[in-house]
């Protein structure tokens, strides 16, 4: 991930400190660490969001996962796999987010 994603204007205006931390710490430091590739970080992040049912954040991270080299088929397989660990409803909701992409 050469350029960290930018926070939304809404986040920047509503919570400037959270926007700053998101850019500098989350995407400027954590996502840049070499111990995991961006692709691996996307797998972990999407898996976490799916299992926790964090659907509002999922579309952004599904697109970031695609940008980081994951195919749609790999994401479908990941979500299918997670149905057995995080539950059917969370997997079905996640697939709905993937369809909207």
Jmol script that loads the backbone (N, CA, C; Angstrom):
load data "model"
ATOM      1  N   UNK A   1       0.855  -1.169   0.000  1.00  0.00           N
ATOM      2  CA  UNK A   1       0.000   0.000   0.000  1.00  0.00           C
ATOM      3  C   UNK A   1       0.899   1.229   0.000  1.00  0.00           C
ATOM      4  N   UNK A   2       1.194   1.760  -1.161  1.00  0.00           N
ATOM      5  CA  UNK A   2       2.127   2.874  -1.252  1.00  0.00           C
ATOM      6  C   UNK A   2       1.619   4.161  -0.616  1.00  0.00           C
ATOM      7  N   UNK A   3       0.369   4.523  -0.846  1.00  0.00           N
ATOM      8  CA  UNK A   3      -0.189   5.750  -0.292  1.00  0.00           C
ATOM      9  C   UNK A   3      -1.305   5.393   0.673  1.00  0.00           C
ATOM     10  N   UNK A   4      -1.200   5.812   1.923  1.00  0.00           N
ATOM     11  CA  UNK A   4      -2.267   5.500   2.872  1.00  0.00           C
ATOM     12  C   UNK A   4      -3.585   6.118   2.432  1.00  0.00           C
ATOM     13  N   UNK A   5      -4.689   5.410   2.662  1.00  0.00           N
ATOM     14  CA  UNK A   5      -5.998   5.977   2.329  1.00  0.00           C
ATOM     15  C   UNK A   5      -6.260   7.257   3.114  1.00  0.00           C
ATOM     16  N   UNK A   6      -7.030   8.123   2.537  1.00  0.00           N
ATOM     17  CA  UNK A   6      -7.399   9.366   3.200  1.00  0.00           C
ATOM     18  C   UNK A   6      -8.692   9.173   3.982  1.00  0.00           C
ATOM     19  N   UNK A   7      -8.812   9.862   5.091  1.00  0.00           N
ATOM     20  CA  UNK A   7     -10.057   9.807   5.846  1.00  0.00           C
ATOM     21  C   UNK A   7     -11.112  10.626   5.113  1.00  0.00           C
ATOM     22  N   UNK A   8     -12.355  10.355   5.420  1.00  0.00           N
ATOM     23  CA  UNK A   8     -13.443  11.071   4.761  1.00  0.00           C
ATOM     24  C   UNK A   8     -13.525  12.505   5.279  1.00  0.00           C
ATOM     25  N   UNK A   9     -14.037  13.394   4.471  1.00  0.00           N
ATOM     26  CA  UNK A   9     -14.231  14.778   4.937  1.00  0.00           C
ATOM     27  C   UNK A   9     -15.149  14.834   6.167  1.00  0.00           C
ATOM     28  N   UNK A  10     -16.138  13.957   6.223  1.00  0.00           N
ATOM     29  CA  UNK A  10     -17.046  13.933   7.368  1.00  0.00           C
ATOM     30  C   UNK A  10     -16.289  13.610   8.641  1.00  0.00           C
ATOM     31  N   UNK A  11     -15.448  12.572   8.592  1.00  0.00           N
ATOM     32  CA  UNK A  11     -14.654  12.223   9.775  1.00  0.00           C
ATOM     33  C   UNK A  11     -13.738  13.377  10.154  1.00  0.00           C
ATOM     34  N   UNK A  12     -13.124  13.985   9.153  1.00  0.00           N
ATOM     35  CA  UNK A  12     -12.198  15.085   9.423  1.00  0.00           C
ATOM     36  C   UNK A  12     -12.913  16.254  10.102  1.00  0.00           C
ATOM     37  N   UNK A  13     -14.140  16.566   9.678  1.00  0.00           N
ATOM     38  CA  UNK A  13     -14.839  17.708  10.275  1.00  0.00           C
ATOM     39  C   UNK A  13     -15.475  17.352  11.623  1.00  0.00           C
ATOM     40  N   UNK A  14     -15.967  16.139  11.775  1.00  0.00           N
ATOM     41  CA  UNK A  14     -16.629  15.757  13.024  1.00  0.00           C
ATOM     42  C   UNK A  14     -15.653  15.395  14.127  1.00  0.00           C
ATOM     43  N   UNK A  15     -14.568  14.748  13.779  1.00  0.00           N
ATOM     44  CA  UNK A  15     -13.615  14.269  14.780  1.00  0.00           C
ATOM     45  C   UNK A  15     -12.196  14.444  14.251  1.00  0.00           C
ATOM     46  N   UNK A  16     -11.692  15.657  14.238  1.00  0.00           N
ATOM     47  CA  UNK A  16     -10.382  15.910  13.655  1.00  0.00           C
ATOM     48  C   UNK A  16      -9.259  15.093  14.296  1.00  0.00           C
ATOM     49  N   UNK A  17      -9.297  14.898  15.598  1.00  0.00           N
ATOM     50  CA  UNK A  17      -8.246  14.132  16.255  1.00  0.00           C
ATOM     51  C   UNK A  17      -8.290  12.667  15.810  1.00  0.00           C
ATOM     52  N   UNK A  18      -9.485  12.094  15.725  1.00  0.00           N
ATOM     53  CA  UNK A  18      -9.622  10.718  15.246  1.00  0.00           C
ATOM     54  C   UNK A  18      -9.120  10.608  13.811  1.00  0.00           C
ATOM     55  N   UNK A  19      -9.420  11.600  12.991  1.00  0.00           N
ATOM     56  CA  UNK A  19      -8.924  11.616  11.610  1.00  0.00           C
ATOM     57  C   UNK A  19      -7.399  11.651  11.592  1.00  0.00           C
ATOM     58  N   UNK A  20      -6.805  12.484  12.439  1.00  0.00           N
ATOM     59  CA  UNK A  20      -5.351  12.583  12.511  1.00  0.00           C
ATOM     60  C   UNK A  20      -4.735  11.254  12.946  1.00  0.00           C
ATOM     61  N   UNK A  21      -5.289  10.633  13.971  1.00  0.00           N
ATOM     62  CA  UNK A  21      -4.768   9.357  14.464  1.00  0.00           C
ATOM     63  C   UNK A  21      -4.934   8.265  13.404  1.00  0.00           C
ATOM     64  N   UNK A  22      -6.060   8.283  12.723  1.00  0.00           N
ATOM     65  CA  UNK A  22      -6.312   7.303  11.667  1.00  0.00           C
ATOM     66  C   UNK A  22      -5.251   7.410  10.582  1.00  0.00           C
ATOM     67  N   UNK A  23      -4.986   8.627  10.138  1.00  0.00           N
ATOM     68  CA  UNK A  23      -3.989   8.824   9.075  1.00  0.00           C
ATOM     69  C   UNK A  23      -2.570   8.544   9.553  1.00  0.00           C
ATOM     70  N   UNK A  24      -2.204   9.096  10.705  1.00  0.00           N
ATOM     71  CA  UNK A  24      -0.810   8.998  11.148  1.00  0.00           C
ATOM     72  C   UNK A  24      -0.466   7.662  11.781  1.00  0.00           C
ATOM     73  N   UNK A  25      -1.339   7.147  12.635  1.00  0.00           N
ATOM     74  CA  UNK A  25      -1.008   5.920  13.357  1.00  0.00           C
ATOM     75  C   UNK A  25      -1.497   4.681  12.611  1.00  0.00           C
ATOM     76  N   UNK A  26      -2.800   4.622  12.338  1.00  0.00           N
ATOM     77  CA  UNK A  26      -3.346   3.415  11.721  1.00  0.00           C
ATOM     78  C   UNK A  26      -2.778   3.174  10.321  1.00  0.00           C
ATOM     79  N   UNK A  27      -2.996   4.145   9.420  1.00  0.00           N
ATOM     80  CA  UNK A  27      -2.546   3.936   8.039  1.00  0.00           C
ATOM     81  C   UNK A  27      -1.114   4.404   7.798  1.00  0.00           C
ATOM     82  N   UNK A  28      -0.625   5.345   8.592  1.00  0.00           N
ATOM     83  CA  UNK A  28       0.732   5.836   8.411  1.00  0.00           C
ATOM     84  C   UNK A  28       1.798   4.989   9.091  1.00  0.00           C
ATOM     85  N   UNK A  29       1.400   4.208  10.107  1.00  0.00           N
ATOM     86  CA  UNK A  29       2.357   3.377  10.835  1.00  0.00           C
ATOM     87  C   UNK A  29       1.965   1.900  10.784  1.00  0.00           C
ATOM     88  N   UNK A  30       0.854   1.552  11.389  1.00  0.00           N
ATOM     89  CA  UNK A  30       0.477   0.139  11.529  1.00  0.00           C
ATOM     90  C   UNK A  30       0.378  -0.560  10.171  1.00  0.00           C
ATOM     91  N   UNK A  31      -0.331   0.029   9.223  1.00  0.00           N
ATOM     92  CA  UNK A  31      -0.488  -0.599   7.907  1.00  0.00           C
ATOM     93  C   UNK A  31       0.812  -0.621   7.108  1.00  0.00           C
ATOM     94  N   UNK A  32       1.797   0.171   7.509  1.00  0.00           N
ATOM     95  CA  UNK A  32       3.064   0.244   6.773  1.00  0.00           C
ATOM     96  C   UNK A  32       4.135  -0.700   7.306  1.00  0.00           C
ATOM     97  N   UNK A  33       3.888  -1.337   8.434  1.00  0.00           N
ATOM     98  CA  UNK A  33       4.894  -2.218   9.032  1.00  0.00           C
ATOM     99  C   UNK A  33       5.167  -3.405   8.104  1.00  0.00           C
ATOM    100  N   UNK A  34       6.416  -3.802   7.945  1.00  0.00           N
ATOM    101  CA  UNK A  34       6.776  -4.821   6.957  1.00  0.00           C
ATOM    102  C   UNK A  34       6.500  -6.274   7.380  1.00  0.00           C
ATOM    103  N   UNK A  35       6.139  -6.505   8.628  1.00  0.00           N
ATOM    104  CA  UNK A  35       5.959  -7.884   9.092  1.00  0.00           C
ATOM    105  C   UNK A  35       4.771  -8.589   8.434  1.00  0.00           C
ATOM    106  N   UNK A  36       3.781  -7.822   7.999  1.00  0.00           N
ATOM    107  CA  UNK A  36       2.661  -8.361   7.221  1.00  0.00           C
ATOM    108  C   UNK A  36       2.530  -7.531   5.949  1.00  0.00           C
ATOM    109  N   UNK A  37       2.201  -8.192   4.871  1.00  0.00           N
ATOM    110  CA  UNK A  37       1.973  -7.467   3.617  1.00  0.00           C
ATOM    111  C   UNK A  37       0.612  -6.756   3.694  1.00  0.00           C
ATOM    112  N   UNK A  38       0.399  -5.741   2.850  1.00  0.00           N
ATOM    113  CA  UNK A  38      -0.917  -5.114   2.805  1.00  0.00           C
ATOM    114  C   UNK A  38      -2.028  -6.128   2.519  1.00  0.00           C
ATOM    115  N   UNK A  39      -1.744  -7.114   1.677  1.00  0.00           N
ATOM    116  CA  UNK A  39      -2.728  -8.158   1.364  1.00  0.00           C
ATOM    117  C   UNK A  39      -3.090  -8.936   2.630  1.00  0.00           C
ATOM    118  N   UNK A  40      -2.078  -9.316   3.406  1.00  0.00           N
ATOM    119  CA  UNK A  40      -2.329 -10.053   4.646  1.00  0.00           C
ATOM    120  C   UNK A  40      -3.081  -9.188   5.655  1.00  0.00           C
ATOM    121  N   UNK A  41      -2.738  -7.926   5.733  1.00  0.00           N
ATOM    122  CA  UNK A  41      -3.448  -7.023   6.643  1.00  0.00           C
ATOM    123  C   UNK A  41      -4.905  -6.878   6.214  1.00  0.00           C
ATOM    124  N   UNK A  42      -5.148  -6.824   4.923  1.00  0.00           N
ATOM    125  CA  UNK A  42      -6.526  -6.743   4.445  1.00  0.00           C
ATOM    126  C   UNK A  42      -7.311  -8.006   4.785  1.00  0.00           C
ATOM    127  N   UNK A  43      -6.691  -9.177   4.629  1.00  0.00           N
ATOM    128  CA  UNK A  43      -7.359 -10.422   5.014  1.00  0.00           C
ATOM    129  C   UNK A  43      -7.761 -10.395   6.482  1.00  0.00           C
ATOM    130  N   UNK A  44      -6.829  -9.998   7.335  1.00  0.00           N
ATOM    131  CA  UNK A  44      -7.109  -9.952   8.770  1.00  0.00           C
ATOM    132  C   UNK A  44      -8.189  -8.924   9.096  1.00  0.00           C
ATOM    133  N   UNK A  45      -8.116  -7.777   8.454  1.00  0.00           N
ATOM    134  CA  UNK A  45      -9.074  -6.707   8.728  1.00  0.00           C
ATOM    135  C   UNK A  45     -10.466  -7.083   8.264  1.00  0.00           C
ATOM    136  N   UNK A  46     -10.586  -7.589   7.039  1.00  0.00           N
ATOM    137  CA  UNK A  46     -11.897  -7.998   6.533  1.00  0.00           C
ATOM    138  C   UNK A  46     -12.470  -9.112   7.404  1.00  0.00           C
ATOM    139  N   UNK A  47     -11.647 -10.079   7.778  1.00  0.00           N
ATOM    140  CA  UNK A  47     -12.122 -11.163   8.640  1.00  0.00           C
ATOM    141  C   UNK A  47     -12.652 -10.613   9.959  1.00  0.00           C
ATOM    142  N   UNK A  48     -11.930  -9.691  10.557  1.00  0.00           N
ATOM    143  CA  UNK A  48     -12.366  -9.104  11.825  1.00  0.00           C
ATOM    144  C   UNK A  48     -13.678  -8.352  11.666  1.00  0.00           C
ATOM    145  N   UNK A  49     -13.773  -7.553  10.632  1.00  0.00           N
ATOM    146  CA  UNK A  49     -14.992  -6.770  10.420  1.00  0.00           C
ATOM    147  C   UNK A  49     -16.198  -7.665  10.158  1.00  0.00           C
ATOM    148  N   UNK A  50     -16.000  -8.733   9.383  1.00  0.00           N
ATOM    149  CA  UNK A  50     -17.097  -9.655   9.095  1.00  0.00           C
ATOM    150  C   UNK A  50     -17.570 -10.320  10.376  1.00  0.00           C
ATOM    151  N   UNK A  51     -16.654 -10.913  11.127  1.00  0.00           N
ATOM    152  CA  UNK A  51     -17.026 -11.668  12.326  1.00  0.00           C
ATOM    153  C   UNK A  51     -17.639 -10.758  13.387  1.00  0.00           C
ATOM    154  N   UNK A  52     -17.160  -9.532  13.481  1.00  0.00           N
ATOM    155  CA  UNK A  52     -17.707  -8.602  14.467  1.00  0.00           C
ATOM    156  C   UNK A  52     -18.968  -7.881  13.971  1.00  0.00           C
ATOM    157  N   UNK A  53     -19.311  -8.093  12.702  1.00  0.00           N
ATOM    158  CA  UNK A  53     -20.509  -7.459  12.156  1.00  0.00           C
ATOM    159  C   UNK A  53     -20.370  -5.963  11.975  1.00  0.00           C
ATOM    160  N   UNK A  54     -19.187  -5.493  11.694  1.00  0.00           N
ATOM    161  CA  UNK A  54     -18.936  -4.057  11.516  1.00  0.00           C
ATOM    162  C   UNK A  54     -19.163  -3.675  10.054  1.00  0.00           C
ATOM    163  N   UNK A  55     -20.414  -3.717   9.639  1.00  0.00           N
ATOM    164  CA  UNK A  55     -20.761  -3.557   8.228  1.00  0.00           C
ATOM    165  C   UNK A  55     -20.508  -2.156   7.687  1.00  0.00           C
ATOM    166  N   UNK A  56     -20.558  -1.139   8.533  1.00  0.00           N
ATOM    167  CA  UNK A  56     -20.325   0.219   8.033  1.00  0.00           C
ATOM    168  C   UNK A  56     -18.902   0.396   7.533  1.00  0.00           C
ATOM    169  N   UNK A  57     -17.956  -0.283   8.138  1.00  0.00           N
ATOM    170  CA  UNK A  57     -16.557  -0.174   7.743  1.00  0.00           C
ATOM    171  C   UNK A  57     -16.191  -1.152   6.629  1.00  0.00           C
ATOM    172  N   UNK A  58     -17.028  -2.158   6.426  1.00  0.00           N
ATOM    173  CA  UNK A  58     -16.693  -3.237   5.502  1.00  0.00           C
ATOM    174  C   UNK A  58     -16.536  -2.800   4.047  1.00  0.00           C
ATOM    175  N   UNK A  59     -17.423  -1.986   3.471  1.00  0.00           N
ATOM    176  CA  UNK A  59     -17.235  -1.612   2.059  1.00  0.00           C
ATOM    177  C   UNK A  59     -15.875  -0.964   1.779  1.00  0.00           C
ATOM    178  N   UNK A  60     -15.447  -0.069   2.648  1.00  0.00           N
ATOM    179  CA  UNK A  60     -14.141   0.568   2.469  1.00  0.00           C
ATOM    180  C   UNK A  60     -13.042  -0.482   2.466  1.00  0.00           C
ATOM    181  N   UNK A  61     -13.096  -1.421   3.418  1.00  0.00           N
ATOM    182  CA  UNK A  61     -12.026  -2.406   3.534  1.00  0.00           C
ATOM    183  C   UNK A  61     -12.122  -3.501   2.476  1.00  0.00           C
ATOM    184  N   UNK A  62     -13.307  -3.760   1.955  1.00  0.00           N
ATOM    185  CA  UNK A  62     -13.406  -4.684   0.818  1.00  0.00           C
ATOM    186  C   UNK A  62     -12.711  -4.080  -0.398  1.00  0.00           C
ATOM    187  N   UNK A  63     -12.929  -2.791  -0.626  1.00  0.00           N
ATOM    188  CA  UNK A  63     -12.257  -2.133  -1.753  1.00  0.00           C
ATOM    189  C   UNK A  63     -10.756  -2.060  -1.520  1.00  0.00           C
ATOM    190  N   UNK A  64     -10.347  -1.761  -0.291  1.00  0.00           N
ATOM    191  CA  UNK A  64      -8.920  -1.721   0.016  1.00  0.00           C
ATOM    192  C   UNK A  64      -8.295  -3.103  -0.187  1.00  0.00           C
ATOM    193  N   UNK A  65      -9.029  -4.147   0.185  1.00  0.00           N
ATOM    194  CA  UNK A  65      -8.542  -5.519  -0.030  1.00  0.00           C
ATOM    195  C   UNK A  65      -8.348  -5.786  -1.519  1.00  0.00           C
ATOM    196  N   UNK A  66      -9.282  -5.327  -2.326  1.00  0.00           N
ATOM    197  CA  UNK A  66      -9.146  -5.479  -3.784  1.00  0.00           C
ATOM    198  C   UNK A  66      -7.924  -4.713  -4.269  1.00  0.00           C
ATOM    199  N   UNK A  67      -7.750  -3.487  -3.763  1.00  0.00           N
ATOM    200  CA  UNK A  67      -6.585  -2.678  -4.134  1.00  0.00           C
ATOM    201  C   UNK A  67      -5.284  -3.348  -3.687  1.00  0.00           C
ATOM    202  N   UNK A  68      -5.356  -4.131  -2.616  1.00  0.00           N
ATOM    203  CA  UNK A  68      -4.179  -4.815  -2.080  1.00  0.00           C
ATOM    204  C   UNK A  68      -3.987  -6.212  -2.672  1.00  0.00           C
ATOM    205  N   UNK A  69      -4.721  -6.525  -3.740  1.00  0.00           N
ATOM    206  CA  UNK A  69      -4.457  -7.740  -4.491  1.00  0.00           C
ATOM    207  C   UNK A  69      -5.387  -8.913  -4.264  1.00  0.00           C
ATOM    208  N   UNK A  70      -6.364  -8.774  -3.387  1.00  0.00           N
ATOM    209  CA  UNK A  70      -7.318  -9.865  -3.197  1.00  0.00           C
ATOM    210  C   UNK A  70      -8.369  -9.821  -4.303  1.00  0.00           C
ATOM    211  N   UNK A  71      -8.711 -10.978  -4.817  1.00  0.00           N
ATOM    212  CA  UNK A  71      -9.738 -11.047  -5.853  1.00  0.00           C
ATOM    213  C   UNK A  71     -11.111 -11.144  -5.207  1.00  0.00           C
ATOM    214  N   UNK A  72     -12.130 -10.861  -6.000  1.00  0.00           N
ATOM    215  CA  UNK A  72     -13.498 -11.014  -5.515  1.00  0.00           C
ATOM    216  C   UNK A  72     -13.737 -12.455  -5.072  1.00  0.00           C
ATOM    217  N   UNK A  73     -13.225 -13.403  -5.846  1.00  0.00           N
ATOM    218  CA  UNK A  73     -13.406 -14.822  -5.526  1.00  0.00           C
ATOM    219  C   UNK A  73     -12.750 -15.170  -4.185  1.00  0.00           C
ATOM    220  N   UNK A  74     -11.578 -14.606  -3.919  1.00  0.00           N
ATOM    221  CA  UNK A  74     -10.913 -14.848  -2.633  1.00  0.00           C
ATOM    222  C   UNK A  74     -11.713 -14.251  -1.476  1.00  0.00           C
ATOM    223  N   UNK A  75     -12.291 -13.081  -1.694  1.00  0.00           N
ATOM    224  CA  UNK A  75     -13.101 -12.463  -0.648  1.00  0.00           C
ATOM    225  C   UNK A  75     -14.372 -13.271  -0.388  1.00  0.00           C
ATOM    226  N   UNK A  76     -15.003 -13.771  -1.449  1.00  0.00           N
ATOM    227  CA  UNK A  76     -16.175 -14.635  -1.274  1.00  0.00           C
ATOM    228  C   UNK A  76     -15.788 -15.881  -0.494  1.00  0.00           C
ATOM    229  N   UNK A  77     -14.660 -16.471  -0.821  1.00  0.00           N
ATOM    230  CA  UNK A  77     -14.205 -17.673  -0.109  1.00  0.00           C
ATOM    231  C   UNK A  77     -13.899 -17.364   1.354  1.00  0.00           C
ATOM    232  N   UNK A  78     -13.283 -16.235   1.619  1.00  0.00           N
ATOM    233  CA  UNK A  78     -13.017 -15.826   2.995  1.00  0.00           C
ATOM    234  C   UNK A  78     -14.326 -15.693   3.775  1.00  0.00           C
ATOM    235  N   UNK A  79     -15.291 -15.018   3.200  1.00  0.00           N
ATOM    236  CA  UNK A  79     -16.574 -14.817   3.877  1.00  0.00           C
ATOM    237  C   UNK A  79     -17.289 -16.149   4.076  1.00  0.00           C
ATOM    238  N   UNK A  80     -17.233 -17.029   3.090  1.00  0.00           N
ATOM    239  CA  UNK A  80     -17.829 -18.363   3.227  1.00  0.00           C
ATOM    240  C   UNK A  80     -17.171 -19.114   4.376  1.00  0.00           C
ATOM    241  N   UNK A  81     -15.873 -19.070   4.444  1.00  0.00           N
ATOM    242  CA  UNK A  81     -15.126 -19.725   5.524  1.00  0.00           C
ATOM    243  C   UNK A  81     -15.542 -19.154   6.881  1.00  0.00           C
ATOM    244  N   UNK A  82     -15.712 -17.845   6.945  1.00  0.00           N
ATOM    245  CA  UNK A  82     -16.053 -17.190   8.206  1.00  0.00           C
ATOM    246  C   UNK A  82     -17.468 -17.494   8.671  1.00  0.00           C
ATOM    247  N   UNK A  83     -18.331 -17.951   7.767  1.00  0.00           N
ATOM    248  CA  UNK A  83     -19.696 -18.300   8.175  1.00  0.00           C
ATOM    249  C   UNK A  83     -19.676 -19.358   9.272  1.00  0.00           C
ATOM    250  N   UNK A  84     -18.683 -20.210   9.277  1.00  0.00           N
ATOM    251  CA  UNK A  84     -18.601 -21.279  10.262  1.00  0.00           C
ATOM    252  C   UNK A  84     -17.980 -20.815  11.572  1.00  0.00           C
ATOM    253  N   UNK A  85     -17.351 -19.669  11.572  1.00  0.00           N
ATOM    254  CA  UNK A  85     -16.692 -19.163  12.771  1.00  0.00           C
ATOM    255  C   UNK A  85     -17.398 -17.938  13.344  1.00  0.00           C
ATOM    256  N   UNK A  86     -18.000 -17.151  12.486  1.00  0.00           N
ATOM    257  CA  UNK A  86     -18.654 -15.932  12.930  1.00  0.00           C
ATOM    258  C   UNK A  86     -20.160 -15.965  12.807  1.00  0.00           C
ATOM    259  N   UNK A  87     -20.680 -16.994  12.144  1.00  0.00           N
ATOM    260  CA  UNK A  87     -22.122 -17.146  12.008  1.00  0.00           C
ATOM    261  C   UNK A  87     -22.637 -16.807  10.627  1.00  0.00           C
ATOM    262  N   UNK A  88     -23.718 -17.491  10.304  1.00  0.00           N
ATOM    263  CA  UNK A  88     -24.348 -17.291   8.999  1.00  0.00           C
ATOM    264  C   UNK A  88     -24.823 -15.865   8.780  1.00  0.00           C
ATOM    265  N   UNK A  89     -25.508 -15.254   9.742  1.00  0.00           N
ATOM    266  CA  UNK A  89     -25.996 -13.890   9.489  1.00  0.00           C
ATOM    267  C   UNK A  89     -24.883 -12.901   9.174  1.00  0.00           C
ATOM    268  N   UNK A  90     -23.760 -13.001   9.862  1.00  0.00           N
ATOM    269  CA  UNK A  90     -22.670 -12.066   9.577  1.00  0.00           C
ATOM    270  C   UNK A  90     -22.085 -12.311   8.192  1.00  0.00           C
ATOM    271  N   UNK A  91     -21.988 -13.567   7.791  1.00  0.00           N
ATOM    272  CA  UNK A  91     -21.463 -13.885   6.462  1.00  0.00           C
ATOM    273  C   UNK A  91     -22.422 -13.398   5.376  1.00  0.00           C
ATOM    274  N   UNK A  92     -23.715 -13.634   5.559  1.00  0.00           N
ATOM    275  CA  UNK A  92     -24.701 -13.190   4.568  1.00  0.00           C
ATOM    276  C   UNK A  92     -24.693 -11.671   4.436  1.00  0.00           C
ATOM    277  N   UNK A  93     -24.587 -10.971   5.553  1.00  0.00           N
ATOM    278  CA  UNK A  93     -24.532  -9.509   5.514  1.00  0.00           C
ATOM    279  C   UNK A  93     -23.260  -9.028   4.826  1.00  0.00           C
ATOM    280  N   UNK A  94     -22.155  -9.696   5.082  1.00  0.00           N
ATOM    281  CA  UNK A  94     -20.889  -9.323   4.449  1.00  0.00           C
ATOM    282  C   UNK A  94     -20.942  -9.540   2.948  1.00  0.00           C
ATOM    283  N   UNK A  95     -21.543 -10.633   2.509  1.00  0.00           N
ATOM    284  CA  UNK A  95     -21.676 -10.889   1.073  1.00  0.00           C
ATOM    285  C   UNK A  95     -22.529  -9.805   0.417  1.00  0.00           C
ATOM    286  N   UNK A  96     -23.532  -9.349   1.134  1.00  0.00           N
ATOM    287  CA  UNK A  96     -24.367  -8.248   0.624  1.00  0.00           C
ATOM    288  C   UNK A  96     -23.499  -6.996   0.401  1.00  0.00           C
ATOM    289  N   UNK A  97     -22.599  -6.712   1.330  1.00  0.00           N
ATOM    290  CA  UNK A  97     -21.691  -5.566   1.169  1.00  0.00           C
ATOM    291  C   UNK A  97     -20.787  -5.752  -0.040  1.00  0.00           C
ATOM    292  N   UNK A  98     -20.318  -6.979  -0.250  1.00  0.00           N
ATOM    293  CA  UNK A  98     -19.449  -7.257  -1.381  1.00  0.00           C
ATOM    294  C   UNK A  98     -20.203  -7.073  -2.696  1.00  0.00           C
ATOM    295  N   UNK A  99     -21.458  -7.434  -2.731  1.00  0.00           N
ATOM    296  CA  UNK A  99     -22.272  -7.265  -3.949  1.00  0.00           C
ATOM    297  C   UNK A  99     -22.460  -5.791  -4.286  1.00  0.00           C
ATOM    298  N   UNK A 100     -22.533  -4.940  -3.272  1.00  0.00           N
ATOM    299  CA  UNK A 100     -22.742  -3.511  -3.506  1.00  0.00           C
ATOM    300  C   UNK A 100     -21.494  -2.807  -3.996  1.00  0.00           C
ATOM    301  N   UNK A 101     -20.363  -3.465  -3.920  1.00  0.00           N
ATOM    302  CA  UNK A 101     -19.082  -2.866  -4.301  1.00  0.00           C
ATOM    303  C   UNK A 101     -19.039  -2.616  -5.793  1.00  0.00           C
TER     304      UNK A 101
END
end "model"
wireframe off; spacefill off
backbone 0.3
color backbone group
